């Protein structure tokens, strides 16, 4: 159940980024940023992703 919850949280974060960036959204860049920060809790990941752009 925890893995599925994480999957849904990541999808929500990706969808929010797609809406925020529109045509400038790059899937590879998004995943590169997620992997770069490493294993962190989702609130930290959200703040990190929002800081980048």
CNS distance restraints for C-alpha pairs under 8 A (distance, minus, plus):
assign (resid   1 and name CA) (resid   5 and name CA) 6.23 0.50 0.50
assign (resid   2 and name CA) (resid   6 and name CA) 6.23 0.50 0.50
assign (resid   3 and name CA) (resid   7 and name CA) 6.16 0.50 0.50
assign (resid   4 and name CA) (resid   8 and name CA) 6.22 0.50 0.50
assign (resid   5 and name CA) (resid   9 and name CA) 6.18 0.50 0.50
assign (resid   6 and name CA) (resid  10 and name CA) 6.14 0.50 0.50
assign (resid   7 and name CA) (resid  11 and name CA) 6.25 0.50 0.50
assign (resid   8 and name CA) (resid  12 and name CA) 6.18 0.50 0.50
assign (resid   9 and name CA) (resid  13 and name CA) 6.23 0.50 0.50
assign (resid   9 and name CA) (resid  42 and name CA) 7.48 0.50 0.50
assign (resid  10 and name CA) (resid  14 and name CA) 6.12 0.50 0.50
assign (resid  11 and name CA) (resid  15 and name CA) 6.07 0.50 0.50
assign (resid  12 and name CA) (resid  16 and name CA) 6.14 0.50 0.50
assign (resid  13 and name CA) (resid  17 and name CA) 6.25 0.50 0.50
assign (resid  13 and name CA) (resid  46 and name CA) 7.02 0.50 0.50
assign (resid  14 and name CA) (resid  18 and name CA) 6.16 0.50 0.50
assign (resid  14 and name CA) (resid  30 and name CA) 7.65 0.50 0.50
assign (resid  15 and name CA) (resid  19 and name CA) 6.26 0.50 0.50
assign (resid  16 and name CA) (resid  20 and name CA) 6.09 0.50 0.50
assign (resid  17 and name CA) (resid  21 and name CA) 5.92 0.50 0.50
assign (resid  17 and name CA) (resid  22 and name CA) 7.98 0.50 0.50
assign (resid  17 and name CA) (resid  25 and name CA) 7.14 0.50 0.50
assign (resid  18 and name CA) (resid  22 and name CA) 5.46 0.50 0.50
assign (resid  18 and name CA) (resid  23 and name CA) 7.98 0.50 0.50
assign (resid  18 and name CA) (resid  25 and name CA) 5.60 0.50 0.50
assign (resid  21 and name CA) (resid  25 and name CA) 5.22 0.50 0.50
assign (resid  25 and name CA) (resid  30 and name CA) 7.77 0.50 0.50
assign (resid  26 and name CA) (resid  30 and name CA) 6.19 0.50 0.50
assign (resid  27 and name CA) (resid  31 and name CA) 6.29 0.50 0.50
assign (resid  28 and name CA) (resid  32 and name CA) 6.01 0.50 0.50
assign (resid  29 and name CA) (resid  33 and name CA) 6.20 0.50 0.50
assign (resid  30 and name CA) (resid  34 and name CA) 6.35 0.50 0.50
assign (resid  31 and name CA) (resid  35 and name CA) 6.11 0.50 0.50
assign (resid  32 and name CA) (resid  36 and name CA) 5.99 0.50 0.50
assign (resid  33 and name CA) (resid  37 and name CA) 6.57 0.50 0.50
assign (resid  33 and name CA) (resid  49 and name CA) 7.14 0.50 0.50
assign (resid  34 and name CA) (resid  38 and name CA) 6.91 0.50 0.50
assign (resid  34 and name CA) (resid  45 and name CA) 7.30 0.50 0.50
assign (resid  34 and name CA) (resid  49 and name CA) 7.60 0.50 0.50
assign (resid  37 and name CA) (resid  45 and name CA) 7.52 0.50 0.50
assign (resid  37 and name CA) (resid  48 and name CA) 7.93 0.50 0.50
assign (resid  40 and name CA) (resid  44 and name CA) 6.38 0.50 0.50
assign (resid  40 and name CA) (resid  45 and name CA) 6.41 0.50 0.50
assign (resid  41 and name CA) (resid  45 and name CA) 6.35 0.50 0.50
assign (resid  42 and name CA) (resid  46 and name CA) 6.02 0.50 0.50
assign (resid  43 and name CA) (resid  47 and name CA) 6.38 0.50 0.50
assign (resid  44 and name CA) (resid  48 and name CA) 6.18 0.50 0.50
assign (resid  45 and name CA) (resid  49 and name CA) 6.10 0.50 0.50
assign (resid  46 and name CA) (resid  50 and name CA) 6.13 0.50 0.50
assign (resid  47 and name CA) (resid  51 and name CA) 6.16 0.50 0.50
assign (resid  48 and name CA) (resid  52 and name CA) 6.57 0.50 0.50
assign (resid  49 and name CA) (resid  53 and name CA) 7.53 0.50 0.50
